[in-house]
């Protein structure tokens, strides 16, 4: 089933102009859907936008709307129909359509998700199964949506911080390349055939300038190819993932932010599982990547450090150790480990996990704000330093000549 996106305009029963976006298999089906809504004088225009995977925010909004509809006592099938009608992402619309078809064949919601669970994690599918069994599907969907909202909010904060430095670094690279391609050659012509007597740093800049002029497009294609290759290898290479983790952890501030983010996300997720009545071992297993039926091996996904920590926890728990003893310092700081022990001894492990998440969330927010304030002056120094070094390298021979004259 190939779905298409249409922009539509029409007039409703009150003679008011309406417009929007609609996903349908064909123009005829789209027109019929709009007629069923009571619209007239319909104008349709197909949008040739490519089918893209829905982002975290779109999935989160879908789950939140489903929770609201279920809480309002709207039946599950009708709730999915309403979501389907308002969904403007082709892949997400197709997913909802397949879920609806499977539910109509007699499968439960959790069984349909198990067959079409590409946009939900194993953890979320298990929570929905528990919600169905306990009659609290609306509550569980709402909790999943809230958990996703917190994750999306944190992700957006990090993206906001990293977007500015990436733009600045990109501009710095472009300016440096322009200087090497257009400005440095003019100095090279001025120095003529005496380049062998120039200072070493000036000779390096002239060599880089000559290299960029002759092989600019080859270098650009090579850099893009290396980036694509690294992204692909990150899905399967354990060594490359470990190198990435090591680089991030050794980066000042950023390593601490990633560690706190990992701890907060894990504690919130595990709290949600335990609160819904999922056993500890099963809850921990839900954080691990699962092998699809069509895959020959498990694809590396998620946080490798977290996966290794959870595997270690499961190993020690199966050997009879308590959860608070099985956790490692790589994930839980000593203070958090002590809080876990108190929560486990008092039978309030789920609530203690939430308390740990909220406590370390405050530290995480402070670190993120601090990093955002530090990056701007630091990046200005980087830009000024790159341009200054090039100018220094070009004028260095002139300075040397001035010192010889004196």
N, C-alpha and C positions, 0 to 999 in steps of 0.2 A: 504494500500500500504506500503510494507516493503522495505525500501531502504537499500542498502549496499554500502560500500566504497571499491574502488579498486585502487591499485597502478598500473600504466600502463607505458609501454615503447614502443616506436615505431620509425619509420623512416618516415620523411615527403617527399614531392615531390622533395626537393633539396638534398635528401639523407643525411639529418642531423638527428642525434639522438635526440629524444624528450622524455620527461617523465613527469609525473604529477600524480594528484589524481582526481578521478572521482566518482560521486555518481550516481548509477543506480539501477533499480529493480532487474536486473539479469546480469550475465556475458555476455549473448547474446546481451542484449540491450546496455551494455557498449561498447562491441566490435563494434556494428553497429554505435554508436555515434562517435567512433574514426575513423571508416572507412569513415563516412560522412565528417570528417575533412581532409580527404586525407592522412591519415596515413596508413602505411603498416608494415608488420612484427611485429604485435602487440603482446605484452606479458602482461597478466593480472594476478594480485595476489590480492585476497580479503584481506582486512584489517579487523580484527575482533574487532576493537575498538568499545567500547560501544557508543550508541547514547547519546550525552550530549547536554544540553541546551546551545545555543550560548551566549557568554559573550557580555558585552556592546560594546567592541571594534569591534567585528565582525558585530553586528547590525549597528553600526556607519559607518563602511566601506561599508556595503551594501547600506545604504541610500546615502552615498557620491557618490558611483559609479552610482547609479540610477540618482542622480541629474546631474552628468556629462553627462550621456548618453542622458537625456532629454534635457539638454541645447544644446547638439550637434544635436538636431532635430531628434533623433532616436525615433520612435513611442514607446509608453508605452509597448505594447505587445512584441516587439523586444528587448526592454531594459530588460524586465523580463527574456526573453529567454537567453540573454547574461549573466545576473546575475546567472541564474540557471545553466548554463554551467560551470561557474567558482566557484560556491559555494561548499565548501568542508566540511561543517557541515551538518550532516544528518537531524537534526531537522529543521534547517534554509532552507535547500534545499526542504524539504517536504512542508514547509510553502509557499515558493515561487511557488512551483508546484501547490498547492491548489489555491493560488491567481490567477495564470495564468488560471487555469481551470474555475474559477468563472468569470473572465473577458471574457473568450471565450463564456460563456453562456449569455453574454449581460449585466452583472453588471458593474457598474463604479468601478474605483480603490478604492474610499473611501467606497463604499458598500461592496466590497470584503474584505477590511481591517476590516470593522465592524464585518464581519462574522469570519475572521481569524486574529484578532488583538492581538494575544497573546504576540507578541514581541514589540508592539508599545503601548504607553500610550494613554489614552483617549484624552489628550491634543494634541498629535501628529496626531491622527486620525482626530480630528476636524480641525487642520491646513491644512491637506491634502485635506479635503473636501472643505475648503475655497479656497485653491489653484486651485482645479479643477473648481470651480464656477467662479473664476476670470481669469482663463487661465494662472496662474502663478505657476503651479505645480512644475516645475523645480526649481524655486526660493525658494519655500516653502520647498522642499526636501533638498535643499542646506542649508537653515537656520536651519532646524531640525538637519541635520548632524553636522553643526558647533556647535550648542547648545550641542549636545551629545558629541562632541569632547572635549568641555570645561569641561563637567561633568566627562568624562573619565580621562582627564588630572588631575583634582583635586582628583579623586578617586585613581589614581595611586600614586600621591604624598603621600596621607594619608597611602596607603598600604605600600609604600616604608619606611615610617617612622615607622609604626607599625610592619613591618616584622622583623626588627633588634631587637627591644626589646622583641618580642615574642620568637625569637630564643634564645636570651640570657637568658630569664626567663626559657625557656624550658631546656636549658643546666644547669641552676642553680638548677632546681628541680631534674634533673637526677643526678647531682653531689651530691646533698644533700642526695638523696635516696641511692646512692652507698655508701656514707660515713656511713649512718645509718645501712645499711645491712652488709657491709664487714669490716669497720674499728671499729665502736663503739663496736661490740661484742667482739673484742680482748681486749678492755679496760674493758669490763664487766667481762671477764675471769680473768683479772689481779686483779680486786678488789674483786673477789671471793664472799663470803657470807656476806660481810660487806656493801652491797648496801643500807641497811636501814639507815646507818650512813652517807651516801654520801650527798653532798649538793643537795638541791631540784632540781635545774636546771639540774644537772647530772642525777638525778633519772628520770626526764621527758624524757631526751634524750635516756636513756636506755629503758624506756617503749615504746617510739616510735620505737626504733630499733627492739625490740622484736615483736611489732605489725606488722611491715613491713615484718619481716622474716616469720611470721606465716600466714599472710593474704594478702600478696602482690597482688596476682592475683584477689582476691575478692575486694580489695580496688580499683584496676585499673578498673575493670569492673563496679564497683559502680560509679566511677568518670565519666567514659564514658557515662553511663546510665543517670546520672544527667545532663550532658551537652546536650545530645539528647533531654531529657525531657524539659529542659529550652528552647531550640531552637523551639520546637513544641509549647510550651505554649506561646511564644512570638508572635505567629501568632493569638492568640485568647484572651489572658489575658491582659486586660487594666491595671490592678494593676501591673503586672510584667513589662509592658512597661513603666509605670510611674516610677517604681523603677529604671529601667535601665536609663531613662532620668535623674532622680535625681542624680544617681551615676556619670554619665558623666558630668553633669553640675557642680557638686561640685568638680570635678577633676581639679586641677590647669592646666592652659594652654589648656588642651584638651576640656574643656567645652566651652571656648571662641572660639576655632577653629571650633567646631561643630556649634555654634551659627552664626558665620560669614559665614560658608559654607551654612547653611540654608538660610540666607538672600540673598547671592549672587545667589544661585540656583533659589530661588523664583523670584527675580527681573528679572533675565535673561529670565525665562520661561514666566512670565507675560508680559514682554516687547515684546517677540516674538508673543504672542497671540494678544495683542492690536495692534501691528504694522501690523498684517495680517487682521485686521478689525473685530476681534471677540469682541462682547460686553463684558464689564467688568464682569457682573454677570456670564455669560457663561464661561469666561476665568477662574474665580475663582473656579467655579464648577469643571473644568477639573483637578484641583489639588487633588480633593477628591477621595477616593477609591470608585470603582463602584461594585455593586453586580452583579455577573454573574447569568445567567438564571438558572443554575443548582445548585446554592448555596442557602442554607436555610438562611444564614446570611452573612453580609459583613465580609470578612476576613481582619484582621488588617494588613495593609501594609503601607509602607512609614513612614514618620516622624510624630509621634503622636502629637508632639508639633505644627508642621506646620498645621496639619489637624485641630486641635482645634482652632488655630488662624484664619484660613480661615473661619471656621464655624462661629466664632464670627464676622468677617468682613461682611460676607453675612447677618447675623442677623441685624447688625446696618445699612447696606446699604439699606436693604428692608424697614427699618423704616425711610428712608429719609436722613440719614447722608452721608456726603461726604466720599470718600474712604480714604483720608488722615486723617480724624477724626476717622474712624472705625478701623484703624490699631492699634495694641497693642505694648507696649514697649518690650514684650517678643520676638517679631520678628524684629521690627524696632526701633533702638535707636532714641533718641530725635532729633539728627542732621538729620538723615534720614527722620524722620517725617516732619521736616521743609522743607526739599528738596522736599518731595512729595506735600506739600501744594503749594509751588511755581510752581511745574510742573502742578498741577491740575488747578490752577488759570490762568496759561498762556496757557492752552490747550496742553501742551507738556508732558503729564503724561508718555507716552511710552518712550520718549527720556530721561526723568528724571530717570526712572527705570533703563535704561541702564547705565546712569551716576553713579547712586548709586552702581550698580553691579560692575562696573569697579573700583570705588573708594575703596569699601570694599574688592575687590579682592586683591588689593595691600597690605592691612592690613593682609589679610588671608595668602598671600604668605610669608610675614615677620614673622608671628606667626609660620607657619609651619617650616620655616628655623631655627628659634630660638629654637623650640622644638627639632628638629633633632640634633642640636648642644648640647643641654642640656642632652639628653637621654644617650649618650655614657658614660660620667663620672658617671652619676647617677646609671646606671646599673652595672658598675664596682664596685661601692660601695655596691650594693645589693649582688652581687656574693661574694665579699670579706667578707661582713658582715655575710652571711649565713655560709660560711665555717669557718670563724673565731669564730662564736658562738658555732659551734659544737666542734671545737678544744678546745675552752675555757672551755666548759662544761666537756670535758673528762679530761683535765689537772687540773681542779679546785681542785679536792681532793688532788693532788700532791702538789699544791701550799699551800693548807691548812696544809698539813703535814710539809712542810718546815717552815711555820710560827710557828708551835707548837714546832719544834725542837729548834728554836731560843729562 
